Amino acid sequence: MKRLSISEVLLDSNRPPEPSVGELVWNLNLDQIESGTGKILDRVQVPVSSLGPSTYPFSAGTVLYSKLRPYLNKVVVADMDGYATTELVPLRCNPEKVHAPYLAHYLRSPEFLSFANTVVAGAKMPRMVMNEFWRYQVPVPSMPEQLRIAAILDQADALRTKRREALVQLDSLTQSIFIEMFGDPTINPKGIKVVRLADVTTRITDGVHQKPNYRDDGIPFVSVKDITTGVLNFERCKFISEDDHRKYTKRCKAEYLDILYTKVGATYGRPALVDTDREFSLYVSVCLIKPRREVINPFFLNAALGTPATKKQADSRIKGIGVPDLHLNQIQDFIIPLPDLEEQQRFSDQVASIERQKKKYLLSMMEIESLMESLQYSAFRGEL
């Protein structure tokens, strides 16, 4: 299979027409792109006049690649015209040489991701070295083969999306049971006692504030991407040494039936129960919440933190434009309902079967992820 550099498969330029001053346009930032899939998490429309200087126009069909922190693997094919942050590199494909979805799939592949992680500059905010990026040789089969590969990978990706959506539906069922038993916390129709989160926890902290030294195996290092389904998932974790883990856990040690809570980026405000005794460390993007189990059931608290009422509190407190961040003191001040322990336990008993089903779907997702990587490996070597 022949290979061409990324610069060789692109058109020189193809800017969309400039919109009128009062027109609303799509403004795409990094936090609106899901890692590893290219899914748009939130489509923000803003007036042209409010666009900042660090944006540029792009047209539908453009592949947008995140040069900032390439290990997050954020690549998307734009489905409409818009404006993007300059941290996204526009790749306008030459249709005679490369199919845009094919290129996007390749840029998300383990092969390219491995390369990307070796050609970065900067410690705190690593960015792709663009000279190396433009020179990189992409496998380019015939156009019919590119279309076939993209279609197969699209199907596998769609299956992965369905499993993820099933997990979301199970979370919705848990929330429905919560509302039925305790009412909407926003209006508290049953007059249930409410407390600050800090009053029913022994500690609320966050993880490591600097990027650690990753390794091929060792102790899992959990970040936002590993809990956004509402289930702690070690499948795609990075790893750190046991020495680093011991050092990090002096400040922040997660234990069985603690709760993790995403606090940074587009997927902030999502809790996940620690349902394992496995050792792991946490990145700063994740908050660790330790319940006082003599007053609050961890399963109940996890559900309470996942209610729209709590998310609304997070929405009103979140800070930052590019990468929004919840501060620990803002999380500590969340107001949550506190029924008696018997009612909390009754709720926990009802959702136990849902949690077991969630684990089954998560296992299925892990199998699909492995299938996806296997398909990518074969496809880009001409073996599919």
N, C-alpha and C positions, 0 to 999 in steps of 0.2 A: 504494500500500500504506500503510495507516495505521500510525502509530507511537504507542507508549505508553511512559511512563517505567518504569524497572525497578520502582520502588515500586508502580506501578499494577497490575502483573501478578502480584503476590505475595499470599499469604494473610498475615493478621496474625500468626498463631502456630499451631504444631502440634508441640508437644514430645512426644517418645516417652515411654512410661512409665519411671519410674526403676527401674533394676535393683536386685537385692538386693546386700548388701554384699560377699558372697564371689563374686559372679558375674564371669566374664570378659567384657570388652567390647572392641569394636574401638576402638582409639585411633589416630586419623588425624593425622599430621603432614605438613608441606609436602614433606619430602624423600621421602615415599612416593608422590608423585604425579608422573607423567611429564609434562614440559613439552609442550604442544601437542597432546596426545592424550587426556588424562584417564585414562590407564591407571594402575591401582594397582600399584606396583612391589613393595610388601611390605605385607602385612596383619598388623598387630601386635595381639595380644590381651593385655590386661592386666587384673588385678583392679580392680574399681571403687575399692577403697581406695587404690590407688597413683596414681590420677589427680591431677594437679596442679590448682591453682586456675585456671590459664589454659586451661581446657577447657570445653566446653559440649556437651550432648547434641543429636544430630540424628536424624531419622528417615529411613528408606529413601525414595528419590525426591527428596531435597533436593539442589539444585544448590549445590555448595560452591566459592566463588570466592576465590582468594588475593589479598588486598589488599596483601600484602608483595611487593615487587619484581614488579609486575604484568607487566613485560617477560618474565618466565619463563613466562607464559601457562599457569598451572595452574588448571584447572577440571575438576571431576568431578561426575558424578551418582551419589550414594550408592546402592549396591545392597542395603544393609542398615542397620539402626540402629547408632549408635555415638557416640563422643565425638571432637570435633575441637579442634585448637588454635584459639585466638581470632583467629589470623591468617587463618583461613578464614571468609569471610562466608557464613552460611546463607541460601539463597534457596529458600523453600518456594513453589512455583508454584501459582497459582490454575488448576486444570485447565480452567476455563471460558474462560480467556484465553490461556494459554501452555502448550505441551507442554515438560516439563522437558528432554528431550534436545535439542529445538530451541533452547531458550535457551542450553544449554551449548555447542552448536555455534556459536551466534552470538557468545558471549563469547570463544570461541577464534579467531574470524575475524580476518583482517588489519584489517578496518574498525574493530572494537572495540579491538583491540590498539593500533592507531595512536592512538585517543582515549585509552586508558588510560595510555599513555606520556607524555601531555602534562599529566595531572592528578595528579601525585604530589607528595608533600612529604617532605623529608629527603634528604640527599645520600648518606650511607653505606648506609642501609637505607630506600630510598624506599617509601612506602606510598600507596595510592590515597586521594585526597581523597574521602571518602565522600559528602559533600553533592552533589558532582558526579556520583558514581556513581548515586545514587538518582534523580537528575533525568534521567539519560541516556535518550534516546528509542530504544527497540528497535523494529525493523520487525516488525509482528504481522499476518501474513496470516490467512486463515481456518484453523480447526483442521485440516480435511482437508489443506490445503496445508502446514501445519506438519509434520504427520505424514509427508507425502510427502517434504518436504525433508530431514527428519531421517533417513528411511529411506535416501535416496540418499547422504547424507553418511556414514551408518553403513557402507554398503557400500564406499565409497571408503576409509574408515578401516580397514575389515577387510582390504582388499587391501594397504594400507600395513603393517598388522600382520603379514600373511603374509610380505611381503618382509623385514621385520625379523627374523622368526623363521627365515627361510632363512639369513640372515647368521649368526644364532646357531648354527644347525646346522653351517654350514661351520667356524665356530670350534671346535665340538665335534669335528669330523673332524680338524682340526689337532692338537687336544689328544690325540686317540686315537693319532695317529701319534707324537706326542711320548712318550706313555706306553709305546707298543710299543718304541720305540728306546732310551729311557733309563730306563724304569721309573717308578714313582710316587715323586716327590721326597720325599714324606712319610716313606717307609720306606727309600728308596734301595737297592732290592734288588740292584742291579748294582755297588754300591760306587763310584759315580762321585764324583770330587772335588767338594766343595762349597765355595763362597766367599761372602763378603759382596758385595752388589751394589756397594758403594763400591769394592771391589777391582778390578772389571772395567769401571769407568766413569771418564771424565775429569772429569765434572761432573754433579751432580744439584741442580737448582734448581726454582723455580716462577715463575709469571708475575707480572703487574702486581698490586699490592696495593690499588689504588684504582680505582674505576669511571672509565673514560676518557670523553672527549668523543666520542660516536658521530657518524657522518656517513652520508650516503646512499651514498657509494662511497669507494674508497681501498684501504687495506690490511686484509685480513681479521683479525678479532680473535677468536681461538678460545677457547671455554670448554668446560666439561664436556659440554654438550648436543651439541657438534659431533664428539664422538669416542666416544659411548657404544655405537655399533654395532661398535666395534673397528676402524673405518676412519675416517680423517680426512676430514671432509665439510664443504666450504666453502659448501654450498647455502644454509644458513640463518644464516650468520655475520653479525655486525654488522661495521661498518667504522670505521677510525680514519684520521687523516691520516698522511702519510708522515713529517712532523716528529715526531709522537708515536711512530710506529713506530721511528724511529731512536733516540729517547730510551729506549724500553722495551728495545730489543734490546742496548743496552750491558750490561744485566744478564742478559738471557735471550734468546738467539738460536737458534731451531730451524733445523736443517739436514737435508739429505737423509740418510735412514737413522738419524736420531735416533729416540727413542721418547718418546711422550707417555703419561702415566699419570694417570688421574683420582684426585684426592685429597680431594674434598669432596662431601658430599651422599650420597643413597641409592645413586648409581651409582659410588661410589668403587671403586678397585681394578681398573680396566679399562685395558689398554694399547692403543696404536695406533701403528703404524709410520709415520714421516714418509716417504711414498713420492713426494714432489714436491719440486721446487726452488723452488716458489712462496714468496714472502715472506709471513710472517704473524707476528702477535704473540700472546701467551698471557695469559690471566687467571690469577689466583692459584689458582683451583680446579684447575689442570692443572700437573702436575710434568713437567719436561723432563729426560730421561735421555740422556746422551751416551756411547755404548759405546766402549771401547778396542778398536778393530777388529782389532788385532794379536793379541788373546787371545779375543775373543768375537764371533760372528757376530750382527749386529743382528736377523736373522730368528729365530735361535734364542733370543736374549734376549727378544724380544717374546713368543714362545710361552711361555718359562719364566715370564715375569711374568703370563701369563694362566692358569697352572695353578691348580687348587684349592689346592695346597700353598702357593703365594704368597698367594692370596686369604685363606687361613686365617691367615697371618702378619699380613696387613692387618687382618683382623677382630679379632685379639687386641691390636692396637695403637691402633685408631681411638679418638679422643677426641671428647667432645661428645655431647649428647643431641638438641637440636633439629636442628642441622646438623653432623653428624659430620665430623671433619677429621683427615687423616693429616699428621703433621709430617715435614719433610724428613729429620731424623735417624732417624726410624722407618723410612722407606723405604730409606735408605742401609744399614740393618742387615738388610735382607731377605737370607735365605740361599737361594742358587740353585745348581743343579748346573753343573759346568763340564767336559764331556767334551772330547776333543781337537778341534782345529779341523776335521779331516777329517770326523769324525762330525757336527759341527755343520753343515758344508756339505752333507753327504748329506741331512740333515734339511731344510735350506733348499731343496734341489733338489726334494724330494718335495712340499713344500707350495706351490711356486711356482704350480702350476696352480690350487690352491685360492684363492690370493690373486687370480689373474686372474678367477676366477669371482665372488669377493666384489666386485670392482670392477664387474662386470656387474650384479649385484644392486643395488649402490649406485646405479648409473646409473638402473636401473629405479625405485628408491625416489625418486630426485630427480624423475623424470617423474611419478610418482604424487603427490608433494608439489605439483608445479605444477598437476596436474589438480585436486587438492583445493582449492587456492586459487582456481582458475578457477570451480569449482562453487560455492564459498562466495560469490564475487563475484556470480555470476549469481543464486544462490538468494535472497540477501537484498536483491536489487533487483527481484524478481518476474520474472526473465528465464529461469528454469530450466525 
